[in-house]
Amino acid sequence: MNLGILQLNSSDAPAANLIETLRLIDEAVMAGAEFVLTPEVTNCVSTSRRHQMEVLSHQDDDPSLAAFRKAARQHNIWLMIGSLGLKTNDPDGRFANRCFLINPEGEIANWYDKIHMFDVDISEGESYRESDGYRPGTRAVVADAGFAKIGMSICYDMRFPKLYRDLAHAGAQIITAPAAFSPITGAAHWESLLRARAIETGCFVIAPAQTGQHLTSAGKSRSTHGHSLVISPWGEVILDAGTDAGMVSLKIDLDDVARARQRVPSLTHDRPYTF
């Protein structure tokens, strides 16, 4: 399977982000990609709920999602949009942080709302309250893409290993972890967490990331770690995209999943226990 991984430096302007993302999708297809993946909040990186209310749309009206579905159909590719910020009908006005798997016919094969919210105080000057603006999801998802079963996750989810083990037990061979990771926690934990999730599950872990300093027209600016990664089922880093925005491609052998699980069949060794 030929992958195209998009590492983005999205702003808080969805229309501009869409133009650049479509350009990189075209570049990935020209490089032979059959499965293209983008990071978390592909359409809008913003710290301002007021600005998000002005520029985000509901799913059925979202121009970015419509354009991505058209691109998947035109290029005959599988396309995973790591997530879009979308309006919901929730009474409190919170948004959805929603990942989409789009098939080569341009249809939404499955979708996933981020379960775990990034509510943290990293330092005196850096804190996040994702749950103020986004409502958490409630369902885990393993999507059947034909070539593989894909467990879907987003960013902060990677700190909750039970989710990943459950996805593997439900049949996942690939787990996706699109992200907009903090530079501080990224330097400390990004690679370690992703390698651990791959080793524990015997899955490929694919993590397209936002990178760099993000331009915002409202609210404080935002920086992200970059270093989109692809991890083998044996826990090896087989791709690190560094910190530049752009597209990188590689080929993976899905038979590596069975080989890793045969060598260390830990998914069959779960035991009940009590406290």
Secondary structure, DSSP 8 states (H G I E B T S, - for coil): -EEEEEEB---S-HHHHHHHHHHHHHHHHHTT-SEEE--TTSS---S-HHHHHHH--BGGG-HHHHHHHHHHHHHT-EEEEEEEEEB---TT--BEEEEEEE-TTS-EEEEEE--S--EEEEETTEEEEHHHHB------EEEE-SS-EEEE--GGGGG-HHHHHHHHHTT-SEEE--B---HHHIIIIIHHHHHHHHHHHT-EEEE-BBEEEE--SSS--EEEE---EEE-TTS-EEEE-TTS-EEEEEE--THHHHHHHHHS-GGG-------
